[in-house]
Amino acid sequence: MNIRSMTGYGRGEYLAEDRRFTVEIKSVNHRYNDMSIKLPRSLASLEDRVKKRLMQEIFRGKTDVYINFETFSVEDVAVKLNAGLAVAYAEKLRELENLLGVNGADLLSLTAKFPEVITVEKAQKEEDVIWTALLPALEMALNNFISMRSVEGEHLKQNILQKGKRIQELVEEVETYAPSVVVEYQEKLHHRIKELLAQTEIDEQRLAMEVAIIADKGCIDEELTRLHSHLQQLESILHNGGQVGRKLDFLVQEMNRESNTIASKANDIRIVQATIALKSEIEKIREQIQNLE
């Protein structure tokens, strides 16, 4: 399955006899699947069908859908008269004539100009007939939309994989320093304790044991092993595809936690510098996956 970005745009248009349907879909990043569908009042009954179709392909992001319907057929147009409103306007106009002492005003022309007296609406057609004409435009827009999301998703995937390789290099660099750091730390602790206890008889075996225990607390082998595992999962998730955003978000949190632990345990400037670079790459990945579905 492809990996998709949450950012996308697609447009579709379909002309059926004397009717033209236009559909536009656009989306941006969002934590959940937030969908807004705007369509003419005459097509309001189709909103649920449109949403169900889109939900089959769109799983995350803030998506706005715009549907427009134009008709060139007389049969699709319904002219309606609000008789009660017309009578009320006419009565008030006559009152105004009497009040001002003005005669000869064209009541019919004036009344017809008032809002909502005469309205032109699209005639209601059978829902299935309209849906059949709308669906090709919707599918075209959806296909274009998904295509754009997939292309951008592939770019993000390659970018993240590249950063993953850089993190792998930094982890391996830290691994080369780690053994000598533990030994050096043990030696420093041993000499420091002997200096502090210079006037006291020391049990060398007990001292060596205590130093080893303290030094072991600075060991980062477990954190490095987990980072290797996380990097393997990163590649696996990206190659398997699908809806990977939330999985990667959790994985990056774990990678960041291991890096923080290494940084807190490090007693070597080389490890500290490598860890800073490592955390920087992890942060870049975190920013990228915010765009993934």
C-alpha distance (Angstrom), angle and dihedral (degrees) to the residues before:
residue distance angle dihedral
M1 . . .
N2 3.78 . .
I3 3.76 123.3 .
R4 3.78 111.9 -124.5
S5 3.75 133.8 -155.0
M6 3.79 117.6 -133.3
T7 3.79 90.0 -129.5
G8 3.77 116.6 84.0
Y9 3.78 148.8 130.8
G10 3.79 132.7 -154.8
R11 3.78 135.7 172.2
G12 3.79 131.5 -166.3
E13 3.78 133.7 -179.1
Y14 3.77 131.0 -173.9
L15 3.81 130.6 -179.7
A16 3.80 113.9 -154.0
E17 3.80 113.3 -177.6
D18 3.81 103.2 -60.3
R19 3.79 96.5 -12.8
R20 3.80 130.0 87.3
F21 3.78 122.2 -161.5
T22 3.80 121.2 -166.0
V23 3.82 123.6 -172.5
E24 3.81 127.2 -173.5
I25 3.80 124.2 -174.9
K26 3.79 124.6 -173.6
S27 3.78 132.8 165.0
V28 3.80 143.5 -177.4
N29 3.80 134.7 -169.5
H30 3.78 118.9 -60.3
R31 3.77 134.8 159.1
Y32 3.80 92.6 -126.2
N33 3.81 138.4 22.4
D34 3.80 103.6 -80.4
M35 3.81 112.4 173.3
S36 3.81 128.2 -177.2
I37 3.82 120.6 -173.7
K38 3.80 120.6 -166.5
L39 3.78 117.0 -171.6
P40 3.84 138.3 151.4
R41 3.79 117.9 -79.3
S42 3.79 90.0 -114.7
L43 3.83 88.9 61.8
A44 3.81 96.5 42.9
S45 3.80 92.6 112.0
L46 3.82 89.6 63.2
E47 3.81 96.4 58.3
D48 3.80 94.2 95.8
R49 3.82 92.2 50.4
V50 3.80 91.5 48.8
K51 3.80 92.3 49.1
K52 3.80 93.7 48.2
R53 3.80 91.2 52.0
L54 3.80 93.0 48.6
M55 3.81 93.0 46.4
Q56 3.79 88.5 60.3
E57 3.82 89.4 66.5
I58 3.81 106.6 21.9
F59 3.79 116.7 66.7
R60 3.78 105.8 161.1
G61 3.81 140.1 18.8
K62 3.79 138.6 58.8
T63 3.80 103.7 -72.3
D64 3.80 126.6 -171.2
V65 3.80 118.9 -165.7
Y66 3.80 122.5 -166.6
I67 3.82 120.0 -168.2
N68 3.78 122.2 -173.7
F69 3.80 127.5 -173.2
E70 3.79 125.0 -164.7
T71 3.76 124.6 -178.0
F72 3.80 130.8 -165.0
S73 3.80 95.3 -178.6
V74 3.80 123.1 102.9
E75 3.79 88.3 -145.9
D76 3.80 90.3 63.8
V77 3.80 93.7 55.9
A78 3.80 123.5 84.1
V79 3.83 119.9 -171.1
K80 3.79 111.0 -157.5
L81 3.81 131.4 -166.7
N82 3.79 121.6 -152.6
A83 3.82 95.2 -150.6
G84 3.81 96.1 -179.4
L85 3.78 92.4 52.6
A86 3.83 91.4 46.6
V87 3.82 91.9 53.1
A88 3.81 91.1 48.2
Y89 3.82 92.1 51.2
A90 3.83 91.7 47.0
E91 3.81 92.2 51.2
K92 3.78 92.0 51.1
L93 3.82 90.9 48.3
R94 3.81 89.8 53.8
E95 3.80 90.1 50.1
L96 3.79 88.5 51.8
E97 3.81 90.9 50.2
N98 3.80 91.0 52.6
L99 3.80 92.4 45.1
L100 3.79 94.0 51.3
G101 3.77 96.3 33.9
V102 3.77 91.9 -124.0
N103 3.80 122.1 143.2
G104 3.77 135.8 -178.3
A105 3.81 98.8 49.4
D106 3.79 114.2 150.5
L107 3.82 98.2 -116.3
L108 3.78 94.2 -179.8
S109 3.81 94.3 53.7
L110 3.79 93.3 44.2
T111 3.80 94.3 46.6
A112 3.81 93.2 49.6
K113 3.80 90.8 55.0
F114 3.78 95.0 59.8
P115 3.83 116.2 103.9
E116 3.80 118.2 -92.8
V117 3.81 94.4 10.1
I118 3.81 92.6 104.1
T119 3.80 117.2 16.7
V120 3.76 133.0 179.1
E121 3.77 115.5 -145.1
K122 3.77 136.5 170.4
A123 3.77 108.5 -100.8
Q124 3.78 115.4 -113.1
K125 3.80 111.6 -107.5
E126 3.76 130.4 -172.1
E127 3.79 109.3 -69.2
D128 3.80 94.8 -130.4
V129 3.81 91.8 51.8
I130 3.81 92.7 52.7
W131 3.83 92.2 43.0
T132 3.80 91.2 53.3
A133 3.82 89.7 53.7
L134 3.82 94.4 43.2
L135 3.83 97.2 46.9
P136 3.85 97.6 74.1
A137 3.82 91.2 54.8
L138 3.81 90.8 46.0
E139 3.82 92.5 49.7
M140 3.80 92.1 48.0
A141 3.80 91.9 51.0
L142 3.82 91.7 45.3
N143 3.82 93.2 49.5
N144 3.82 91.7 49.9
F145 3.79 90.1 45.7
I146 3.83 94.0 50.5
S147 3.80 90.9 44.6
M148 3.81 91.8 55.8
R149 3.80 91.5 46.2
S150 3.81 90.8 50.1
V151 3.81 94.4 49.7
E152 3.79 92.1 50.3
G153 3.81 90.6 43.2
E154 3.81 90.4 55.7
H155 3.81 90.7 52.0
L156 3.80 90.3 51.1
K157 3.81 91.0 47.6
Q158 3.81 93.0 54.3
N159 3.79 91.2 45.7
I160 3.81 92.3 51.6
L161 3.82 92.3 46.7
Q162 3.79 89.0 52.7
K163 3.78 91.2 52.0
G164 3.81 89.2 46.9
K165 3.81 89.4 57.8
R166 3.79 89.9 51.4
I167 3.82 90.2 51.7
Q168 3.81 89.2 49.7
E169 3.80 89.9 54.6
L170 3.81 91.2 50.3
V171 3.81 92.3 48.4
E172 3.80 90.1 51.8
E173 3.80 89.5 48.4
V174 3.81 90.7 53.9
E175 3.82 89.2 48.1
T176 3.80 90.7 58.8
Y177 3.81 90.7 55.3
A178 3.81 99.0 40.7
P179 3.87 101.5 78.7
S180 3.80 95.5 49.9
V181 3.80 90.9 44.7
V182 3.81 91.8 58.9
V183 3.80 92.0 48.6
E184 3.79 92.4 47.1
Y185 3.78 90.7 47.7
Q186 3.81 91.3 51.7
E187 3.79 90.9 51.2
K188 3.79 93.5 48.9
L189 3.80 91.6 48.8
H190 3.77 91.7 47.8
H191 3.80 93.9 51.2
R192 3.79 93.2 43.6
I193 3.79 93.8 51.4
K194 3.81 91.5 47.3
E195 3.80 89.5 52.3
L196 3.79 91.8 50.8
L197 3.79 92.0 47.1
A198 3.79 96.4 40.0
Q199 3.80 93.5 130.2
T200 3.79 94.1 45.6
E201 3.76 130.0 82.0
I202 3.81 108.0 -111.8
D203 3.78 129.4 -151.1
E204 3.80 97.4 -138.2
Q205 3.80 93.8 -162.0
R206 3.80 92.8 51.0
L207 3.80 90.7 44.7
A208 3.79 91.9 51.5
M209 3.82 90.1 50.0
E210 3.81 93.6 50.2
V211 3.80 91.9 46.4
A212 3.80 90.1 50.2
I213 3.82 91.0 51.6
I214 3.80 92.5 49.7
A215 3.78 92.4 45.1
D216 3.80 90.7 48.9
K217 3.78 89.4 62.0
G218 3.77 86.7 65.2
C219 3.81 93.0 53.0
I220 3.81 112.8 118.6
D221 3.81 100.0 -173.1
E222 3.81 94.2 112.0
E223 3.80 92.7 49.7
L224 3.80 91.6 49.7
T225 3.81 91.4 48.9
R226 3.80 91.0 51.7
L227 3.79 91.1 48.3
H228 3.81 89.7 54.3
S229 3.80 88.8 51.1
H230 3.82 92.3 48.5
L231 3.80 91.3 50.9
Q232 3.81 90.4 52.2
Q233 3.81 89.4 50.8
L234 3.80 89.9 48.6
E235 3.80 91.4 57.5
S236 3.80 92.7 42.8
I237 3.82 93.9 51.5
L238 3.80 92.5 47.5
H239 3.81 93.6 48.1
N240 3.81 93.5 46.6
G241 3.81 90.0 52.4
G242 3.79 127.7 -172.4
Q243 3.78 123.3 106.3
V244 3.80 99.8 -8.1
G245 3.80 104.1 150.3
R246 3.80 99.7 96.1
K247 3.82 93.6 39.5
L248 3.79 91.6 53.1
D249 3.78 92.1 44.6
F250 3.81 90.1 58.2
L251 3.80 92.4 43.3
V252 3.81 92.7 52.3
Q253 3.80 89.9 51.3
E254 3.79 88.9 56.0
M255 3.81 92.2 47.6
N256 3.77 90.1 50.9
R257 3.81 90.9 50.1
E258 3.81 92.3 53.6
S259 3.81 90.7 48.0
N260 3.80 91.4 51.7
T261 3.80 90.4 51.2
I262 3.80 91.6 50.8
A263 3.80 90.3 49.3
S264 3.82 91.9 50.6
K265 3.81 92.4 49.3
A266 3.80 97.1 42.3
N267 3.78 117.9 112.4
D268 3.76 95.0 173.4
I269 3.80 126.8 82.8
R270 3.80 91.5 -142.9
I271 3.80 92.0 57.4
V272 3.80 91.2 45.0
Q273 3.80 91.6 53.0
A274 3.81 93.1 46.1
T275 3.81 90.6 48.1
I276 3.80 91.8 51.7
A277 3.81 89.5 53.2
L278 3.81 89.7 45.6
K279 3.82 92.6 52.5
S280 3.80 89.5 48.7
E281 3.82 91.4 56.5
I282 3.81 91.5 46.4
E283 3.80 89.9 52.9
K284 3.80 90.2 51.7
I285 3.80 89.5 53.2
R286 3.80 90.6 47.9
E287 3.81 89.9 55.1
Q288 3.80 91.8 48.6
I289 3.78 96.6 50.3
Q290 3.82 90.4 55.1
N291 3.82 83.7 76.0
L292 3.81 95.5 53.3
E293 3.79 124.7 97.9
